[in-house]
Amino acid sequence: MVEFVQYLEPQSVDEARAVYKRACEIHLTYKPNIHMQWATFEERHGDLTEARRVLEALEKNLPGLAVVRLRRAALERRAGHLDQSEALLQEAVADSKEKPTLHAFYSIKLARLLLKLGRNPSRARRVLQEALEISPDNDKLHLNLLELEVSGDPWASAEAVQECVTRALAAPLAPHTKILFSQRGLQFAEDYSNSIQSVLSVYEEHQKLLKELGGTKRGAENGDEDSDKLSKSEDGSAVAVSSQVPPTMPHVPITTPPPPMMGTDMSAQAGYGGYSSWYQQPQYGSYGYQNTWNYNQGYYPPS
């Protein structure tokens, strides 16, 4: 059907629209991708009202699809209605409090909107902090809150960064995740602290953490596995992953920071990318092109 619509569209937009309408309202009422393609078709041809109606009807017919709510929010954002986009995400956050993983997912999306487009870090911070009250064990929330703090003025945000690290270390997170947060806090202190006493204090706390987690060194290095993992390189060859605990650094006046294991923009690696499989579809992209966004079959994120 997709190929047929692509064939018709250059010849007659009305005929292509009629095919979408008949398919979505009669034959494929429970197929989200074709509905989202229809909405994209209408938006591309300037009919935002119809695109909005199609997505609203789809969400009413199949409630709970994260990809549909995100598509609605994106439509409003592209239309210049940032307040409407924010309201849709806020509603999703409020409605998902009984599903912690989904609640965290929407909270991260809302926080990013508030921070990147709304230029309102205080509101973004509040969204993430409230989400952490519900899901203190969600490492993605901790990571995104830390990213928010380190992206600000380094001198003004130094205390907030250390608070993020302290909160993460007190949370029920995996040992290797706690080590990453501690390393990130030490790296931040090395990069921006104007007091050697502050750097040494953070360094000493990091060393204490390494000693405390020494009994779980395999978990810290290999994700709590009892045996060495094998990681595959891009060409498919297997490479053994070392299970040794990081060597203890000597007590010197000027410390050598650990390598930036998480990076400055951690959300690109762990904060947001971890959710990408929730709305991927291998057959065809819902924008009407072959696998455009790689939507999968996980329309309902796990609760």
N, C-alpha and C positions, 0 to 999 in steps of 0.2 A: 504494500500500500504506500509506503514511504516513497518508493521510486515512482509510483504513479502520480503522487502529488507533486513531486519535483518535476515531473514531465509536464503536468498541467499548468503549474504556476506561471511560467513565462508566457503562456498563451492566454490564460484567463485566471485572474486572481479569484473571481467569483466562483468559478467551477472548482478550483482547488479548495476554497472555503467550504463549498457544499459537500465535498468529499469528507473533509474533516468533521463537519457537523453531523453527517449521517453516521460516520464511523463511531464517533464519541457518544452520540445520543441514542444510538440504536444497537450497533453491533459490538462495540468494545467499551462498554460503560465502565468496566472495572480494570481497564488497562491504563495505568497512570502515565506511561511514557507518551502515548499518542495524544492524550489530553494536554500534556505539557508542550508537545510539539505544536499543537493547535494554538495554544496561548502564545508561544514564541512567534508563530506565523502572524497572528493578529498584531502583536507588538511591533514586529518588523514592518508591517504595513500601516502602522500609525494608529491602529484602533486599540488604545490602551483600555478603554472601557470594556470591550469585549474580551481582551486578554485577562483582565482582572476578573470578569465574570466566570470565565472558563476555569480559572484556578480556584476561585471560591467554590464553585459547584463541585469540582473534583475533591476538594478537602472536605466538603460536607458529605459527599458520597463515600469517601474513604478516609475517615478521620485518623489522625495519628501519624501521617506520613511526614517525616522530617523534611524530606526533599521538597515537598509541596509548600510547606510553610516558609522554607528558605527561598523558594522561587517567588512566592508572593512578596516577601520582604525585599528581594532584589528588584522586582518589578517597580515597587514604589520608590526605591532608592534611585533607580535609573530615571524615573519620571520626575525626580527632584523633590519627592515627598519624603524627606528624611524622617519627619515626625511620624508618618504612617508606617514606615519601615521599622522604626524603633518600637512603635506600639505593637506591631505584630510579633516582634521578638519578645517583648515584655509579657505579652499574653501567653506566649509559648512557655516562657520561664515559669510563670505563675501556675499554669495548668499542668506542669510536669513535676511538681514537687514530690509527688508520690513515687516517681521513677528517678532515683538519684542520678543515674548515668545520663539519661536524657536531659535532666535538669541541668547538669554540668555542661553538656553539649550546647544547649541553648544559651546558657549564661556566658559561655566563652564567646559565642557569636555576638551576643548583645554587647559585651564588654569591648570587643574589637570595633564594633560600629561606633560606640560612644567615644572610644579613644582615637581611632583613626579618622573618622569623618566628623563626629561631633566635637572633637577637640576638647573633651571633657574627662580628663584622667581621674578626677575625684569620683565621678559617677561610675566610671568603669571599675575603679577600685572597689567601690561599695558593692557592685554586682558580684564581683568575684569573691569578696569576703563573705557575703551572704550565702553564696553557693558553697563555700567551704564549711559553713556551719552545718549544712545538710550532708555534705560529702567530704569530711576531713581526710579521707583516705584516697582522694582522687588526685593523683600526681599531676594531671594536666591542668587542674585549677591552680595548684601551687606554682607550676611552671609559668603559666600565663600571668599570674600576679607578680612573680619575680621579674618577668620580662617587662611588665608595665613599669615597675620601679626602676630597673636599670636603664630604661630608655629615657628617663627624665634627667634633670640636672644632677650630675653625679655628686656634687657637694650638698645639695639640698635633700637628695634622696638616700644618702648613706645610711641613715638610721632606719629608714623604711626597708632598705635592702636587707639589712641584718635582721630586722623583724621577720621578714619573709623567710629567711634561712632558719631562724629560730623556730618559727611556726612549723616549717616542714620537718625539722628534726624532731619535734615533739609529736608529730602526727604519726598515725599507724601506716607508715610507708615502708617499702622494702629497704634493706640495708644498703644495697648498691645505689638506690635513689637518694638516700640521705647523704651518702658520700658525694654524689654529684652536686647536691645543693651546697654542702660544706665547701667543696672545691670552688664552686661559683662565687660563694661569699668571700673566700680568700682571694680569688682572682680580682674581684671588684675592689677589695681593700688594697691590694697591691697596685692596681691601676689608678685609683683615685684618692686614696687616703692621704692627707697631708701631715699625718702623725705616725712616726715609726712605732710608737707605743700601741696605737690602734692596730697596725698591721701585725705586730707580734702577738697581741691578744687574740686576734682572729686565728693566727697561725697555731697558737697553743691549743685553742679549742678544736681546731681541725685535727691536730695530732692526737688529742684525747679521744676524739671520735674514732679515728683509725684503730686505736688500741682497743676501744670498747667493742668494736665490730670485728676484731681479729679472729674471734671464734667462728665467725660466719663469713670468712673471707671468700669462700666459693660463692656464696650468695651475693656478696658485694661485687665480685668480678664477673660472675657468670649467671646472674639472674636467679639465684637460689637453686641451681641445679646441683645434684650430688656428684655429677661426673663432668669431665671436660666436654664442652660443646664443640661442634665443628661448624665453622662459618664458611659459606661458599663465596668465592670471589665472583666477579662478573663473568668470567669464562667458565664457571661451573666447578673449578677445582676446589677441593676441601682444604681448609687451613685450620690448624688447631688453635684454639683460643687459650691463652695462658690463664691459669687459675691462681697465680701467685698474688698475694696482697701487695699493694703499692709499697715500695721501700720507704722506710721511715726517713724523713729528711733530717739532716743534722741541725742542731740548735745553733743558728748563726744569726747575727744581728740583722742582716738583710736576707729575707727569705727568697727562695726561688719558687714561683707559683707553679701549680700543676698545669698541664696543658688544658686549653679551653675545650673540655669535653662536651660542653653543652652549646657553646657558641653564644653570640650576642643576641641573636633572634631565635630563641629556643622554640617559639611557637611553630616555626616552619618545620621543625623536626619532630616535636612531640606534642606541642600544645594543641595544634589543630589537625595536623596530618593524621593523627591516630584515629580520627573519626571518618576519614575519607571513604572507608569501605561501607559506611552506612547507606550511602546513596550512590551506588554505582550500578550500571546496567550494561552487561557485556554485549547484548545484541545490537543496540543502536542508541546513539545519544538522543536525549529527549529534546534537543534543539533541532532535530531533523537531519543531522549529519551522522556519518558512520562513526560511532563511538566518540563523540565530541568531548564529552566530559567523563566518560568511563563510569556511567552509572551502573551499579550492581543491583542485585535483587534484594538487598537488605533495606527495604523501605521502612520497616519498623525497627528503629534502634533498640538495642537491648535495654531492659529496665534494670 
